[in-house]
Structure formats: C-alpha cells, structure tokens
C-alpha cells in the first residue's frame, strides 16, 4: 500500500506573499499604484533587488555567523514563498513578470514543447523556440520603462542575450559584471545614474557552490560570507532615499547517495513514459497516449512516501502553479512528482551531470520553498 509523505507540501502563497508579489509590489511602490502594492512597500524612486540564487530562508537562518549583515536584516523580516517548481527558470519568470508560474508559463527546468517536439531546457534554450512567443506577458522591466522608470539588469555577460533572459527579463539595460566587485560597482553606479531607476542585480555562485559541494560544505559557507559582503557594500553605497531588497529564487537540500531513486535503472518508472522532464526534485512526467493513469499509479507505488505525486489536474487544483492559463497547461506533466525529505528522482543516463549534483532543489519543502525578503533603506 502506498504511503503518503509524513509532512505536507508547502503550497506557494500566490496573491499574498510569493515572489510574484515582491516584484509587482516593488514596481507599484515606485509608480504609486497602491492596489498592486500587495506587500505595502514604501514609496521610493530608486530600488535595487539583489537576487541571490539558492539562498533559502532556512539556509540563511542556519548560517548566521557567515552572514551577519543579512542575518541582522532577517531578524525582523519574514520569508516569502518562491513558487513551484522551486527552480531558477520558474522563479526568474515569476520575478520578471510579477505573475505566478501558471500564468507566465515558465513551468520548470525542462518542460515539453507542445506538438511532440521534445523538451525545452530553460537554462540551455533551443534555437527553434522563440523566447517572446514562449513567454509573451509584459515583463517587469517593460512595464517599468512604460511608467518612466529606468530598468537596469546587472549580471554575468554570458547571460545577456540568452533565451531565459529574453523570455523573463527583457526590456532592461543590461550591464555585465564578471565578479562580485564588478557586480557591486555596476549596481551602485546604476542607482546613482537616474532618480527613477529599478535595478535587478543577480548573483549565481552560491547556487553553484551548493550544487557542486552541498549546502553543508565549507565552500558554500565561505561563499555565503562573500554574498553577505556584497549586500553590505551595495547597502552602504545607496543614494539617498533608495531601498535595497534581497531575495532568492529557491533554497536547496543536500541529497545523499541513499536518497537517489534512478529512473534509468528502476524500469517501471519509464513504463508508459514518453518524456521525463523537470529535474530530480520536481519531475514533469509526460505519458504516452492513454497511459497517464497507469503512469500515475506506478509512480505513486514506487515512490510511496518519498514524494508527493499528483496528476496534472490534481496539481493544478491544489494550487501548485497558481492560476493556470489553459494555453500553457500542456507544458505541465501528465504526472507531477515533488520530492519529499531529501529524495531525488535522478536519471543517471539521460542526465548524468544533473544526477551527480550534491545539492538540489525544485520541490515543495520549506527548505526549498521559503526565501528571504530582506529590506534596507538608505538613511
């Protein structure tokens, strides 16, 4: 008999306190749109949103000694929910549009391209998929420009023209920065360049340290200390009246050797499956015609209490993706599996690099779902 996970999934608080409300409230605080300022953020003309990839709320609270500046800001703050899946592609879509995943349609690391055309990897975009057609909603940056706010995006040069940037974050003046010092300098310069400016500064190396070495590792802890200094440097150089917000796209958990279920060696997990998408802690399972019910039953039986396994309709009904636009519903797997605890559903042959990672994310646990919402206002 299949056992349900002992804990319940953390369903994102769409419409109240998710990453969608953060970005939309930031823009609303700059334009005076009180109805859209769900979080009640103070009005200002200059804002920096510092996005630290992989800095989950629980990770920050567990490593206060390495991040004294951020931890002090966290003392009187509360976390937001990221959205589902808790992965960079989806969260950048949410931050970049101010909309929940089911509305903007960027629904995972790897999702099916309708029409039987395989998978789209959101970090390694396919040339035959138009990013604007894939995500046509106006971005936060486009709306900022329409409102007379100068939008700036600071990040690595390699990210400037990617499909993900064009889909989720188009419309900003992109300023490349190849190091922590350059990121701080470019961000501060952008804030001083205009009296009405919205700057998104993105740093991804903490996520990389977690994937490579694990979030329990010295490497991750040392990298967090660098991130803390980055935030402190930006905060200390803000122009008068500016506000710095710090958040993340997801948290992360360490996955040990015994916590991995390999879909490429457990043969039944491939029965009736046309495509295996998503990632190890948040799987989109696309069934062959007529096989969806059998695939759902098999995945529930094999994974048992190690994952929350839903049909597409059940996951939508339970609000995992927020309100879902029917035009993007078929990007969701016929079966959706969100890992519980520290489990990962890897695919060692199809995804050798991803399957070997130490730290992973994507699911609905508090460790992955809760992200900081820290604020610092220039005196």
VENSULMO-V476489 format. One record per residue. N is the residue number from 1. RES is the residue in one letter. PHI is phi in whole degrees, 0 to 359 (* if undefined). D_FIRST is the distance of its C-alpha to the first C-alpha in whole Angstrom. Layout:
n/res/phi/d_first
N/RES/PHI/D_FIRST
N/RES/PHI/D_FIRST
//
This chain:
n/res/phi/d_first
1/X/*/0
2/X/290/4
3/X/259/6
4/X/282/10
5/X/305/13
6/X/292/15
7/X/255/18
8/X/260/19
9/X/292/21
10/X/273/24
11/X/284/25
12/X/303/29
13/X/271/32
14/X/299/34
15/X/87/37
16/X/234/37
17/X/207/37
18/X/244/35
19/X/299/37
20/X/297/39
21/X/289/40
22/X/296/42
23/X/293/44
24/X/292/45
25/X/289/46
26/X/299/48
27/X/297/50
28/X/297/50
29/X/293/52
30/X/269/54
31/X/255/55
32/X/83/55
33/X/276/53
34/X/296/51
35/X/295/49
36/X/273/47
37/X/272/47
38/X/298/44
39/X/275/44
40/X/65/48
41/X/287/49
42/X/290/53
43/X/290/55
44/X/198/57
45/X/262/58
46/X/230/57
47/X/223/53
48/X/244/51
49/X/254/47
50/X/267/46
51/X/256/43
52/X/259/42
53/X/298/39
54/X/90/36
55/X/272/37
56/X/294/34
57/X/302/35
58/X/293/33
59/X/294/35
60/X/298/38
61/X/292/38
62/X/274/37
63/X/230/40
64/X/295/43
65/X/296/45
66/X/281/45
67/X/224/45
68/X/296/48
69/X/293/49
70/X/295/46
71/X/294/44
72/X/293/47
73/X/295/47
74/X/286/43
75/X/303/44
76/X/249/45
77/X/243/43
78/X/228/39
79/X/281/36
80/X/254/36
81/X/262/32
82/X/283/33
83/X/121/31
84/X/233/28
85/X/291/27
86/X/277/29
87/X/217/31
88/X/299/35
89/X/303/36
90/X/291/34
91/X/292/35
92/X/294/39
93/X/298/38
94/X/291/38
95/X/296/41
96/X/288/43
97/X/243/42
98/X/72/42
99/X/235/39
100/X/289/35
101/X/304/33
102/X/295/32
103/X/264/36
104/X/278/38
105/X/86/35
106/X/266/35
107/X/256/31
108/X/156/30
109/X/297/31
110/X/226/31
111/X/228/30
112/X/289/31
113/X/274/35
114/X/305/35
115/X/97/36
116/X/72/34
117/X/262/36
118/X/83/34
119/X/254/33
120/X/256/35
121/X/270/35
122/X/292/37
123/X/269/38
124/X/233/40
125/X/298/41
126/X/279/42
127/X/293/45
128/X/270/44
129/X/244/43
130/X/286/45
131/X/300/44
132/X/286/46
133/X/290/44
134/X/292/41
135/X/228/41
136/X/273/44
137/X/295/44
138/X/301/47
139/X/275/46
140/X/302/47
141/X/293/50
142/X/297/52
143/X/293/51
144/X/297/53
145/X/298/56
146/X/298/56
147/X/268/57
148/X/85/59
149/X/258/57
150/X/284/58
151/X/264/54
152/X/227/54
153/X/237/51
154/X/247/51
155/X/191/49
156/X/295/49
157/X/303/52
158/X/296/49
159/X/271/47
160/X/300/50
161/X/246/50
162/X/290/46
163/X/299/44
164/X/296/42
165/X/297/45
166/X/292/46
167/X/287/43
168/X/259/43
169/X/229/46
170/X/293/49
171/X/105/52
172/X/261/53
173/X/282/56
174/X/273/54
175/X/242/55
176/X/286/54
177/X/213/54
178/X/259/53
179/X/214/52
180/X/299/52
181/X/297/55
182/X/294/56
183/X/297/53
184/X/297/54
185/X/296/58
186/X/294/57
187/X/294/55
188/X/296/58
189/X/299/60
190/X/297/58
191/X/293/58
192/X/274/62
193/X/285/63
194/X/217/62
195/X/283/63
196/X/229/60
197/X/214/57
198/X/241/53
199/X/245/52
200/X/257/49
201/X/251/49
202/X/245/46
203/X/231/45
204/X/247/42
205/X/287/43
206/X/294/40
207/X/300/37
208/X/297/39
209/X/295/39
210/X/294/35
211/X/297/34
212/X/283/36
213/X/246/36
214/X/95/34
215/X/279/34
216/X/263/35
217/X/273/37
218/X/302/41
219/X/301/42
220/X/294/40
221/X/296/41
222/X/294/45
223/X/294/44
224/X/299/43
225/X/298/47
226/X/294/48
227/X/298/46
228/X/300/47
229/X/293/51
230/X/303/51
231/X/298/50
232/X/295/52
233/X/294/55
234/X/296/54
235/X/299/54
236/X/288/58
237/X/247/59
238/X/295/58
239/X/290/61
240/X/306/62
241/X/85/60
242/X/282/57
243/X/233/53
244/X/254/51
245/X/247/47
246/X/237/45
247/X/214/41
248/X/218/38
249/X/268/36
250/X/184/33
251/X/263/32
252/X/196/30
253/X/231/28
254/X/278/28
255/X/241/26
256/X/275/26
257/X/302/25
258/X/279/22
259/X/264/21
260/X/256/21
261/X/252/19
262/X/263/21
263/X/292/21
264/X/268/24
265/X/238/22
266/X/272/19
267/X/302/20
268/X/296/17
269/X/288/17
270/X/259/21
271/X/297/20
272/X/74/21
273/X/263/23
274/X/272/26
275/X/218/27
276/X/249/25
277/X/248/27
278/X/67/27
279/X/211/26
280/X/296/24
281/X/251/23
282/X/205/23
283/X/265/22
284/X/263/24
285/X/248/22
286/X/259/24
287/X/272/23
288/X/292/25
289/X/307/27
290/X/83/24
291/X/255/21
292/X/301/20
293/X/296/17
294/X/292/16
295/X/297/16
296/X/300/14
297/X/296/11
298/X/294/12
299/X/296/13
300/X/295/10
301/X/290/7
302/X/290/10
303/X/277/11
304/X/52/8
305/X/274/10
306/X/266/14
307/X/199/15
308/X/267/15
309/X/244/15
310/X/231/17
311/X/286/19
312/X/305/22
313/X/296/23
314/X/292/20
315/X/295/22
316/X/293/25
317/X/299/24
318/X/281/23
319/X/83/26
320/X/300/25
321/X/257/28
322/X/76/31
323/X/303/32
324/X/254/32
325/X/290/35
326/X/305/34
327/X/292/36
328/X/244/34
329/X/299/31
330/X/283/30
331/X/283/30
332/X/281/27
333/X/298/24
334/X/301/22
335/X/234/19
336/X/240/20
337/X/239/18
338/X/253/19
339/X/291/19
340/X/260/18
341/X/56/20
342/X/247/22
343/X/288/19
344/X/223/21
345/X/257/20
346/X/275/23
347/X/222/25
348/X/297/28
349/X/273/30
350/X/284/30
351/X/226/30
352/X/298/32
353/X/293/34
354/X/296/31
355/X/290/28
356/X/267/31
357/X/296/31
358/X/277/31
359/X/256/30
360/X/220/28
361/X/204/28
362/X/135/26
363/X/266/24
364/X/248/23
365/X/280/24
366/X/297/27
367/X/297/28
368/X/264/28
369/X/280/29
370/X/275/32
371/X/232/35
372/X/291/39
373/X/225/41
374/X/257/44
375/X/226/48
376/X/222/51
377/X/258/54
378/X/296/58
379/X/289/60
//
